[in-house]
Amino acid sequence: MATASARHILVADEALCNDLKAKINAGEMTFEDAAKENSTCPSGSNGGALGSFGEGQMVPEFDKVVFNDEVGVVHGPVQTQFGYHLLEITERSN
């Protein structure tokens, strides 16, 4: 079974999500700092780290990105029932 490690930032609206992504990609802030300062998920205090998980353990919108898209890149906004996420896949194995 495929496993991955990722981190995420959860916010309430898409505009903030896009703004944070632009700042991270421009080098104005790190993913970790953006998560600590903005994420409404408890993982924010850990820089958004979700640890290691297997396929099917997260919501389908997460799985689609985490198990198919490029590692080490900030993806999103990804909308789920919780809000809008930026995702960064830090590791993946098949």
N, C-alpha and C positions, 0 to 999 in steps of 0.2 A: 504494500500500500504506500502511496505517495505521502510524504510528510513535508511540512514547511515551517519556517519561522517567519514571523512578520511583525510589523508594528503599524499602528494606525492612529489617526487623529479623528475624533468624532465631534462634529459641530452641528448646530441646528439648521443652518442655512447654506445653500449652495454658493452664494456670493462670498461668504467668509472662507469657505473651503477653497474656492478658486484663488482668493487673495493670499491665503497661506501657502498654497502650492507655488504661486508666482514668487513669493518671498524666499521659499526654500530653494527653488530652482535657480534664483538669482544669487544665492549665497548670502542673503540678508539675515537669515536665521537657519539654525539646524532643525532637522526633523524633531529631535528630542526636545529642544527648547519650545518649538511650536506646540508640541503635544502637552508639555508641562504647563504652558501658559493658556492654552485654548481648549484642550480636549475635555469634553464632559464625561468621558469614560474614566473609571477608576485607574485604568492602565496609563492614563496621562502622567501620573506622578512618576512612572517608570519610563518616561520618554515614549510612551505608546506601545511598549513591548508586550506582545501577546504570548510569547514563548513558542514552543513547538506544538504543532497539532496535525492531525491527519485529515485527509479529504472527508468531507461530510460532517465535520465537527463544528464548523462555523455556518453562518447563514449562506444560502446559495450564491448571493451576489459576491460575497467574499471569496468563496471557493473558485468561482469563475475566474477572478483576477489572480488570486494567489497561486493557483495550479496551472495557469496558462500563460500569464504575461511575464515580461522581462524582470529578472531579479536585479535589485539594487537601484530601481527607478521608482520615483513617486508616481503612483497611479491615482486617478480619481478626478473629480468627485464620483464616488460610488454611493448611490442612494440605497438605504435599507429601511426597515421599519423603525430603526433607532435614530436616523438622521442621515447626515452626509459624512462620508469618510474619505480621508486620504490614506492610501495603503502603500507601504514599502515592504516588499518581500526581501528578507535578509538572507534566507537560505531555503533551498528546496532539494529534495531527493526523491527519486522514483522507486 
